[in-house]
Amino acid sequence: MHADNGAAMRERTFTEVARRDQIVRAAISTLAELGYAETSLGKIARTAGLSSVGMISYYFDSKADLMAEVRTTVLAGAEAEVGPRVRGAPGKLAALRAYIEASLEYIAGHTAEMAALFEISSGRRTRVESTEEDIEAVSVRIVAELVAGAQEELGIPDPLDPRVVARAVRGAIRTATAARVQEEGSAHPVDLSREGPRIADLFERSLRFVPDPGGSR
């Protein structure tokens, strides 16, 4: 009897995890297709093939709660693909390159997820805004550490401020992402897998820049 109860509990746990994932995936699809303002729990339920909104409410307290879970899921997916490549890079400069290239490759293969993030950000809800600021601050700090390591490895005198470069890197990735999302479905969308190495080259050249000690312009 106890064994049967344990099996039932495991089955419920598995089913609940699968259902949450189903709802999150449906939310991503609905956000990407309709935008934040037109996305409701009812429309997400229909996309997920659920019989009622109540099935969403069982797992998520509100639309804001579900949107936060969407963000967490997308960012965790990005980390799962980008993180190992950065950590496995054969050097500090290579790690920075890996971050840029892997980030853009992930974005290229997950345009619906990126569109969903843009829509959530544009929704301008207090909980989402504070989360957005925290995530970006962490991202800039991580990239700044990669930049500082690359500068140390290159041995450049009087290097650029890593925080400034990190914000530029993040800005380039966000701009490329926006372009890719906006051009989705067009005849010639931005090819992020092609542009990634070029953007990495751009920042590598900037790190190798040595200012003129005479201050000439």
C-alpha positions as CSV (number, residue, x, y, z in Angstrom):
1,M,0.0,0.0,0.0
2,H,2.8,2.3,0.9
3,A,4.5,1.4,-2.4
4,D,1.4,2.3,-4.3
5,N,1.2,5.7,-2.5
6,G,4.8,6.4,-3.4
7,A,4.2,5.6,-7.0
8,A,1.1,7.8,-7.1
9,M,3.1,10.6,-5.5
10,R,5.9,10.3,-8.1
11,E,3.3,10.2,-10.9
12,R,1.6,13.4,-9.6
13,T,5.0,15.1,-9.3
14,F,5.9,14.1,-12.8
15,T,2.6,15.2,-14.1
16,E,2.7,18.6,-12.3
17,V,6.2,19.3,-13.7
18,A,5.1,18.4,-17.2
19,R,1.9,20.6,-16.8
20,R,3.9,23.6,-15.6
21,D,6.3,23.3,-18.5
22,Q,3.3,23.0,-20.9
23,I,1.8,26.2,-19.5
24,V,5.2,28.1,-19.7
25,R,5.7,26.9,-23.3
26,A,2.2,28.0,-24.2
27,A,2.8,31.4,-22.6
28,I,6.0,31.8,-24.7
29,S,4.1,31.0,-27.9
30,T,1.2,33.3,-27.0
31,L,3.5,36.2,-26.1
32,A,5.5,35.9,-29.3
33,E,2.4,35.8,-31.4
34,L,0.1,38.3,-29.8
35,G,2.3,40.5,-27.6
36,Y,2.1,41.2,-23.9
37,A,-1.1,43.3,-23.9
38,E,-3.1,40.8,-25.8
39,T,-1.8,37.8,-23.8
40,S,-4.3,36.6,-21.2
41,L,-4.5,33.5,-19.1
42,G,-7.5,32.5,-21.1
43,K,-5.5,32.7,-24.4
44,I,-2.6,30.8,-22.9
45,A,-5.0,28.1,-21.7
46,R,-6.3,27.7,-25.2
47,T,-2.8,27.6,-26.7
48,A,-1.9,24.9,-24.2
49,G,-5.1,22.9,-24.9
50,L,-6.3,23.2,-21.3
51,S,-10.0,23.0,-20.5
52,S,-10.0,26.1,-18.2
53,V,-8.0,29.0,-16.8
54,G,-8.3,27.4,-13.4
55,M,-5.7,24.8,-14.5
56,I,-3.2,27.6,-14.9
57,S,-4.3,29.2,-11.6
58,Y,-3.5,26.0,-9.8
59,Y,0.2,26.4,-10.7
60,F,0.6,30.2,-10.9
61,D,-0.9,32.8,-8.7
62,S,-1.3,35.4,-11.5
63,K,-0.2,36.5,-14.9
64,A,2.8,38.3,-13.4
65,D,3.8,35.1,-11.6
66,L,3.6,33.1,-14.9
67,M,5.6,35.9,-16.7
68,A,8.3,35.6,-14.1
69,E,8.5,31.9,-14.6
70,V,8.8,32.4,-18.4
71,R,11.7,34.7,-17.8
72,T,13.4,32.2,-15.5
73,T,12.9,29.3,-17.9
74,V,14.3,31.2,-20.9
75,L,17.3,32.5,-19.0
76,A,18.0,29.0,-17.6
77,G,17.9,27.6,-21.1
78,A,20.4,30.2,-22.3
79,E,22.7,29.5,-19.4
80,A,22.6,25.8,-20.1
81,E,23.9,26.4,-23.6
82,V,26.1,29.4,-23.1
83,G,27.7,28.6,-19.8
84,P,29.5,25.4,-20.7
85,R,31.1,27.0,-23.7
86,V,32.4,29.9,-21.7
87,R,33.7,27.7,-18.9
88,G,35.3,25.3,-21.5
89,A,37.1,28.1,-23.4
90,P,40.9,27.7,-23.6
91,G,41.7,31.1,-22.3
92,K,40.2,34.3,-21.0
93,L,39.9,36.1,-24.3
94,A,38.4,32.9,-25.8
95,A,35.9,32.9,-22.9
96,L,34.7,36.4,-23.9
97,R,34.4,35.4,-27.5
98,A,32.5,32.2,-26.5
99,Y,30.1,34.3,-24.5
100,I,29.3,36.6,-27.4
101,E,29.1,33.9,-30.1
102,A,27.2,31.3,-28.0
103,S,24.7,34.0,-26.8
104,L,23.9,35.0,-30.3
105,E,23.7,31.4,-31.5
106,Y,21.2,30.7,-28.7
107,I,19.1,33.7,-29.6
108,A,19.1,32.7,-33.3
109,G,17.7,29.3,-32.4
110,H,15.1,30.6,-29.9
111,T,13.4,33.6,-31.4
112,A,10.1,32.9,-29.8
113,E,11.7,32.9,-26.4
114,M,13.5,36.2,-27.2
115,A,10.2,37.7,-28.5
116,A,8.5,36.6,-25.2
117,L,11.2,38.3,-23.1
118,F,10.9,41.5,-25.2
119,E,7.1,41.5,-24.7
120,I,7.3,40.9,-21.0
121,S,9.8,43.8,-20.7
122,S,7.6,46.1,-22.6
123,G,4.6,45.1,-20.4
124,R,6.1,47.4,-17.7
125,R,4.8,45.7,-14.7
126,T,6.5,46.5,-11.4
127,R,7.6,43.0,-10.6
128,V,8.9,42.4,-14.1
129,E,10.8,45.7,-14.2
130,S,12.7,45.0,-10.9
131,T,13.5,41.5,-12.1
132,E,14.8,43.0,-15.4
133,E,17.1,45.4,-13.7
134,D,18.5,42.7,-11.4
135,I,19.2,40.3,-14.3
136,E,20.9,42.9,-16.4
137,A,23.1,44.0,-13.5
138,V,24.2,40.5,-13.0
139,S,24.8,40.0,-16.7
140,V,26.9,43.1,-16.9
141,R,29.0,42.0,-13.9
142,I,29.6,38.6,-15.5
143,V,30.7,40.1,-18.8
144,A,32.9,42.7,-17.0
145,E,34.7,39.8,-15.3
146,L,35.3,38.2,-18.6
147,V,36.5,41.4,-20.1
148,A,38.9,42.0,-17.2
149,G,40.3,38.5,-17.6
150,A,40.8,39.0,-21.3
151,Q,42.6,42.3,-20.7
152,E,44.9,40.7,-18.2
153,E,45.7,37.9,-20.5
154,L,46.5,40.3,-23.3
155,G,48.7,42.4,-21.1
156,I,47.3,45.7,-22.4
157,P,48.6,48.8,-20.6
158,D,45.9,51.3,-19.5
159,P,43.0,49.1,-20.6
160,L,39.5,50.2,-21.2
161,D,37.2,50.1,-18.1
162,P,35.8,46.5,-18.1
163,R,32.4,47.8,-16.9
164,V,32.1,50.1,-19.9
165,V,33.1,47.4,-22.4
166,A,30.7,45.0,-20.7
167,R,27.8,47.4,-21.1
168,A,28.8,47.8,-24.8
169,V,28.9,44.0,-25.2
170,R,25.4,43.6,-23.6
171,G,24.1,46.4,-25.7
172,A,25.4,44.8,-28.9
173,I,23.7,41.5,-28.0
174,R,20.4,43.2,-27.1
175,T,20.4,45.2,-30.4
176,A,21.2,42.1,-32.5
177,T,18.4,40.3,-30.6
178,A,15.9,43.0,-31.3
179,A,16.8,43.1,-35.0
180,R,16.4,39.3,-35.2
181,V,13.1,39.3,-33.4
182,Q,11.6,42.2,-35.5
183,E,12.8,40.6,-38.8
184,E,11.4,37.1,-38.0
185,G,9.6,35.8,-41.0
186,S,11.2,38.3,-43.4
187,A,13.1,37.2,-46.5
188,H,16.5,38.0,-45.1
189,P,16.5,38.2,-41.3
190,V,19.7,39.0,-39.5
191,D,21.9,35.9,-39.4
192,L,23.2,35.9,-35.8
193,S,25.3,32.9,-36.2
194,R,27.2,34.8,-38.9
195,E,27.3,38.1,-37.1
196,G,28.4,36.6,-33.7
197,P,32.1,36.1,-34.7
198,R,32.2,39.5,-36.3
199,I,30.9,41.2,-33.2
200,A,33.4,39.2,-31.2
201,D,36.1,40.4,-33.5
202,L,35.0,44.0,-33.0
203,F,35.3,43.7,-29.2
204,E,38.6,41.8,-29.4
205,R,40.1,44.6,-31.5
206,S,38.8,47.2,-29.0
207,L,40.5,45.3,-26.2
208,R,43.8,45.2,-28.1
209,F,43.7,49.0,-28.6
210,V,46.7,50.8,-27.1
211,P,46.3,54.5,-26.6
212,D,48.9,56.9,-27.9
213,P,51.0,57.9,-24.9
214,G,51.5,61.3,-26.4
215,G,47.8,61.9,-26.4
216,S,47.7,62.8,-30.2
217,R,44.3,62.9,-31.9
